[in-house]
Amino acid sequence: MAFDAPPTFSSKDAVVCRGVGKTWAAGTRRAHNALTGIDLDVAPGEFVVFLGPSGCGKSTLLYLIAGLEDATEGQLWSFGDLVDTPSPERSLIFQETSLFPWLTVWENVSFGLSIRGAGKEERRSVAAEALQRVGLKAAMDKRPDELSGGMRQRVAVARALAMRPKVLLMDEPFAALDVQTRARMQDFLLDVWRDSGASVLFVTHHIDEAVALADRVVVFTSRPGRIKTIVPIDLPRPRNLFSREAEELRIRLTDLLRDEVDRAFAEQEALAVTA
């Protein structure tokens, strides 16, 4: 979609979306509209959580911001630069850690630097610094299969930090972890976020996780995903998730999502009948 006039936004914004949409398999019989009309501004150092029903395009928006997919509508910018290709300034962390089992922890963390042609000494030094920040420097020479699930996810975060990103994109990174480990990983992530100064865009289905982490929660509609509303969370950190204010936020977010989840289920049932 072309703009008739230059878009207005601050070049200091970490992420800017204007009229962004994505249709998968566009122009084919299998085409379906995942996202439409997304307008969003993310400030430097802000922690933003995407919350919505399954299939609403939350992860798709991360892929567009990462530059891994092209928008079919609208445009995206990061720090004033048009997003049209991947960049080490925007690192994406998936639910699955995707570590290479044949490499040591430090080799996994510095893999992106090896592609850049960095030497072994530089790569090991950068990996040591990143692993120190996630509390795993002592595990530098271990293999991924020697680590717990939570530790492997911390290695994945260290791998992203090694590229010194300005924007950290996280697609349900703690979904596979048990409740206790997830809570500890949330605390760990907040510490890393504060130290790095990066903006974080974090996808989750868990309302409690959104309340625990976010400066703002972007609530999506059912497919095609639109921004239904944005809920600021002004609770001081560390947050007491058993406080009256946190409970009020959980109730509000639950109410905002209820109709969207019902619509998403109805759509999935209709598709199953016609398949």
Legacy VTK file of the C-alpha trace (Angstrom):
# vtk DataFile Version 3.0
C-alpha trace
ASCII
DATASET POLYDATA
POINTS 275 float
0.000 0.000 0.000
1.558 3.304 -1.065
1.429 6.450 1.035
0.455 9.734 -0.651
2.414 11.716 1.919
5.410 10.888 4.110
4.252 9.069 7.245
4.599 10.970 10.506
6.473 9.260 13.305
9.631 9.715 15.323
12.769 8.216 13.812
13.697 7.318 17.394
10.816 4.841 17.654
11.981 1.240 17.945
9.107 -0.054 15.814
6.453 1.735 13.759
3.623 -0.037 11.912
1.280 1.887 9.624
-1.667 0.128 7.995
0.136 -3.199 8.168
-1.611 -6.316 6.896
-0.622 -9.808 5.847
-2.456 -12.240 3.579
-0.901 -15.686 3.422
-0.845 -17.375 0.008
-2.161 -14.164 -1.539
-3.646 -14.603 -5.008
-4.357 -18.313 -4.552
-7.398 -20.330 -3.526
-5.701 -20.917 -0.179
-5.377 -17.192 0.587
-6.360 -16.106 4.069
-6.040 -12.746 5.748
-4.025 -13.009 8.947
-3.630 -9.330 9.850
-5.138 -6.051 8.734
-4.883 -2.370 9.585
-2.175 -2.593 12.246
-1.014 0.824 13.512
1.491 0.603 16.357
4.401 2.595 17.784
6.916 1.045 20.183
9.285 3.298 22.119
12.958 2.508 22.720
13.344 0.307 25.775
9.631 -0.448 26.008
8.275 -3.904 26.905
5.164 -4.622 24.808
3.151 -7.849 25.036
0.894 -9.162 22.232
-2.158 -10.968 23.598
-4.962 -12.545 21.603
-6.696 -15.779 20.576
-4.896 -18.465 18.589
-4.571 -17.650 14.901
-5.040 -13.888 15.308
-1.711 -12.960 13.710
0.414 -12.157 16.767
3.343 -14.281 15.589
2.833 -13.117 12.011
3.362 -9.525 13.140
6.630 -10.538 14.822
7.828 -12.122 11.570
6.980 -8.927 9.671
8.854 -6.773 12.192
11.809 -9.167 12.033
11.849 -8.781 8.248
11.380 -12.522 7.723
8.091 -11.961 5.872
6.826 -9.127 3.677
3.672 -7.230 4.556
0.990 -7.312 1.866
-0.400 -4.004 3.144
1.204 -1.004 4.800
4.789 -0.468 5.899
7.026 -0.939 8.932
10.016 1.019 10.214
12.585 0.495 12.949
14.538 3.499 14.208
13.627 5.366 11.023
14.721 2.602 8.637
12.183 0.826 6.439
11.875 -2.849 7.414
12.248 -4.900 4.242
14.936 -7.447 5.175
16.146 -9.164 8.364
18.613 -7.235 10.517
20.796 -8.179 13.501
19.252 -5.155 15.222
15.980 -7.114 15.400
16.445 -10.587 16.904
13.630 -13.164 16.992
13.447 -15.879 19.655
11.086 -18.781 18.995
9.283 -21.124 21.391
11.686 -23.876 20.320
15.272 -22.908 21.083
16.655 -24.463 17.855
20.130 -24.877 19.312
22.623 -26.919 17.300
23.250 -30.089 19.366
26.735 -30.628 17.908
27.960 -27.191 19.022
28.910 -26.122 22.526
26.878 -23.473 24.322
29.322 -20.693 23.479
29.484 -21.794 19.838
25.681 -21.687 19.653
25.600 -18.224 21.206
28.201 -16.866 18.794
26.856 -18.593 15.684
25.617 -15.346 14.141
29.045 -13.794 14.616
30.670 -16.754 12.858
28.468 -16.076 9.824
29.776 -12.493 9.893
33.310 -13.870 9.751
34.364 -13.006 13.304
37.384 -14.867 14.645
37.254 -17.481 17.380
38.712 -15.213 20.078
36.158 -12.464 19.396
33.285 -14.939 19.233
34.221 -16.599 22.522
34.614 -13.215 24.232
31.205 -11.967 23.053
29.590 -15.290 23.981
31.117 -15.142 27.466
29.696 -11.649 27.982
26.221 -12.660 26.762
26.216 -15.831 28.870
27.319 -13.842 31.905
24.234 -11.653 31.464
21.943 -14.686 31.516
23.788 -16.400 34.362
25.242 -19.264 32.312
28.898 -18.390 31.817
29.913 -21.560 33.682
28.098 -23.639 31.046
30.049 -22.227 28.085
31.645 -25.521 27.100
28.639 -27.772 27.691
26.387 -29.181 24.967
22.681 -28.241 24.783
21.568 -31.756 25.809
23.373 -31.265 29.133
21.080 -28.352 30.029
17.532 -28.125 31.355
14.733 -26.633 29.262
14.919 -23.326 31.100
18.685 -23.168 30.672
18.404 -23.864 26.930
15.936 -21.005 26.623
18.408 -18.724 28.429
21.059 -19.781 25.896
18.653 -18.780 23.116
18.280 -15.358 24.742
22.069 -15.079 25.047
22.412 -15.936 21.339
20.073 -13.056 20.522
21.892 -10.677 22.885
25.238 -11.555 21.300
24.093 -9.686 18.179
23.403 -6.622 20.365
19.860 -6.090 19.042
17.873 -2.926 19.596
14.615 -4.883 19.323
14.097 -8.329 20.869
11.144 -10.257 19.406
9.936 -13.222 21.467
7.344 -15.714 20.225
5.931 -17.544 23.274
9.433 -18.412 24.487
8.299 -19.898 27.810
5.204 -21.792 26.660
6.819 -25.228 26.983
8.098 -24.631 30.522
6.393 -25.636 33.762
4.705 -22.926 35.837
7.537 -22.532 38.364
10.270 -22.378 35.709
8.214 -19.931 33.638
7.897 -17.578 36.621
11.652 -17.658 37.181
12.290 -17.081 33.484
10.013 -14.041 33.554
12.063 -12.528 36.384
15.271 -13.371 34.527
13.966 -11.791 31.322
13.063 -8.541 33.091
16.606 -8.331 34.486
18.125 -8.935 31.040
15.745 -6.411 29.448
16.698 -3.689 31.937
20.418 -4.334 31.395
20.224 -4.477 27.592
18.083 -1.389 26.992
16.402 -3.180 24.078
12.730 -2.900 23.227
10.922 -6.216 23.713
7.872 -7.409 21.782
6.604 -10.575 23.431
3.821 -12.909 22.254
1.887 -14.880 24.859
-1.473 -16.559 25.468
-1.111 -16.195 29.249
-2.848 -13.210 30.823
-0.811 -13.598 34.024
2.391 -13.435 31.972
1.211 -10.275 30.234
0.447 -8.598 33.568
3.812 -9.689 34.984
5.915 -8.382 32.097
4.341 -5.615 30.055
4.525 -1.848 29.980
1.626 -2.123 27.515
-0.534 -5.050 26.404
-1.701 -5.002 22.779
-4.968 -6.979 22.637
-5.779 -8.483 19.226
-9.131 -9.417 17.732
-9.813 -12.809 16.208
-8.666 -13.340 12.603
-8.031 -11.232 10.664
-6.091 -9.759 13.551
-6.646 -6.111 14.366
-5.661 -4.165 17.442
-8.743 -4.179 19.640
-7.227 -1.998 22.335
-3.941 -1.277 24.090
-3.878 -1.577 27.873
-1.105 0.248 29.749
0.224 -1.453 32.882
1.624 1.058 35.358
2.274 -1.309 38.248
5.753 -0.914 39.793
8.302 -3.691 39.373
8.828 -6.177 40.902
5.088 -6.756 40.624
2.833 -8.337 43.179
0.576 -10.472 40.996
-1.714 -11.114 43.970
-2.474 -7.428 44.480
-5.937 -5.937 43.909
-4.578 -3.895 40.979
-3.119 -6.960 39.256
-6.378 -8.863 39.717
-8.336 -5.959 38.197
-6.032 -6.037 35.171
-6.507 -9.800 34.782
-10.276 -9.372 34.881
-10.162 -6.543 32.332
-7.943 -8.480 29.924
-10.077 -11.609 30.322
-13.200 -9.620 29.467
-11.502 -8.069 26.421
-10.460 -11.491 25.129
-13.640 -13.448 25.834
-15.580 -12.456 22.693
-12.486 -12.788 20.492
-11.747 -16.301 21.732
-15.394 -17.291 21.147
-15.205 -15.943 17.575
-11.933 -17.776 16.953
-13.416 -21.085 18.149
-16.530 -20.571 16.018
-14.384 -19.922 12.951
-12.273 -23.026 13.581
-15.403 -25.167 13.967
-16.842 -23.759 10.725
-13.611 -24.543 8.887
-13.630 -28.100 10.254
-17.187 -28.638 8.955
-16.399 -27.351 5.454
-13.032 -29.104 5.162
LINES 1 276
275 0 1 2 3 4 5 6 7 8 9 10 11 12 13 14 15 16 17 18 19 20 21 22 23 24 25 26 27 28 29 30 31 32 33 34 35 36 37 38 39 40 41 42 43 44 45 46 47 48 49 50 51 52 53 54 55 56 57 58 59 60 61 62 63 64 65 66 67 68 69 70 71 72 73 74 75 76 77 78 79 80 81 82 83 84 85 86 87 88 89 90 91 92 93 94 95 96 97 98 99 100 101 102 103 104 105 106 107 108 109 110 111 112 113 114 115 116 117 118 119 120 121 122 123 124 125 126 127 128 129 130 131 132 133 134 135 136 137 138 139 140 141 142 143 144 145 146 147 148 149 150 151 152 153 154 155 156 157 158 159 160 161 162 163 164 165 166 167 168 169 170 171 172 173 174 175 176 177 178 179 180 181 182 183 184 185 186 187 188 189 190 191 192 193 194 195 196 197 198 199 200 201 202 203 204 205 206 207 208 209 210 211 212 213 214 215 216 217 218 219 220 221 222 223 224 225 226 227 228 229 230 231 232 233 234 235 236 237 238 239 240 241 242 243 244 245 246 247 248 249 250 251 252 253 254 255 256 257 258 259 260 261 262 263 264 265 266 267 268 269 270 271 272 273 274
